[in-house]
Amino acid sequence: MSRGGKESKKGEMKKRDMKQERENKNEEIENEWRRRRVEKRSRMRRGEEEEKEGGENVENEKREGGREGGWRKGRE
């Protein structure tokens, strides 16, 4: 009977490890996106041309497509 207890502890540890790995990976992805946004902002402040590499600016292109009307129309 004690063997079953050990196996359940191993399973719990494995689940915990997998959860921790997922959280770490998500955090790395968030940090990468945050870094890209900061880099983009600093490039725009310096007035440099935006670089398009590997679909990085897909989100921006979508946003720009919706700028025809609305409150931004008079500002641009």
N, C-alpha and C positions, 0 to 999 in steps of 0.2 A: 504494500500500500504506500510505503514511503517513496517508492520509485515514481508513482503518479504525481506526487507533490513536487518532486524535482523537475519533472518534465513541464509541469505547468509554470514553474518559476522560470525555466529556460524560455518558454513561449512568451511569458510576460516581458522578460528581458529583451528578447528579440523584437517584440512589438515596440518597446520603448526605444530601442536603438534605431529601428526603421523610422519611427516618428521623428526622432532627433535628426536623422539624416535628411528627411523631407524638409523639416524646419530650416536646417542649415542651407539646403539648396535654395529654398524660397528666399531666404535672407540674402544669399549671394546674388540672386537674380534681381531682387529689389535694389541692392547696392549698385549693381551694374547699370540699371535704368536711371537711378538717381545720379550716378556719375555722368552718364551721357547727357542728361538734362542740364547739369551744371556746366559741362563742356560747351554745350550748344548755346546756353545763355551767355557764357563768357565770349564765345566767338561772335555772337550777335552784337554784344557791347563793343567789341573791337571793330565791328563793321566788316568782318571777313565774310566771304561767300560761304554759304552752307554747303557742306560736302554730303553727297549722297552715296552711301556705301551699304550694300547688302540689305536694302529695304528698311534702313534705319528711320527714314523720314516718312514712312507710309502713314503714320498717325497724323503728321503735320499736313500731308497732302489731303487727307480726308477733311481735316479741319478747315483748310483753305478753301475747299470746294463749297463749304457752307457759308462763306462770308459775303455772298452777293447781297443779301438783305439783312434786316435787323439793325440793331443799335450800332454795329460797327461800320455800317455803310457810310455814314457821314464822317467818321473819324479817319478813314483811310485815304 
